[in-house]
Amino acid sequence: MILPTKNISPNRALLTLAGKVFDRLGSPRTVSGAWDEFRKQQEDSPVSYAFFILAIDLLFLMKLVSLDDNGLISRRVGG
């Protein structure tokens, strides 16, 4: 599920979806705002909100994003 397999195509793997979410986080935004942007990007190949949240969870686990006191998700700067 995280990586592509013979049953999960590369464009449906969580790592790929997380990369697409990460690319769209050029500026801090709410999770809802990130979802709206991601959903527009994925119009040709829709992804459920649950998989979107799992992709964000993966980014948190990899310490690539953070959530600030205002509830905005953004790329982490530094280590």
FENLIN-V481893 format. One record per residue. OMEGA is omega in whole degrees, 0 to 359 (none if undefined). Layout:
# FENLIN-V481893
omega->[OMEGA,OMEGA]
This chain:
# FENLIN-V481893
omega->[179,179,177,175,178,179,180,181,181,181,177,180,182,179,177,179,178,178,178,177,181,179,183,181,178,177,180,179,176,177,178,178,178,178,180,180,180,180,177,181,185,183,182,182,186,179,180,178,179,179,175,180,177,178,177,177,179,178,176,180,179,180,178,178,177,179,182,183,179,180,180,178,180,175,177,177,180,184,none]
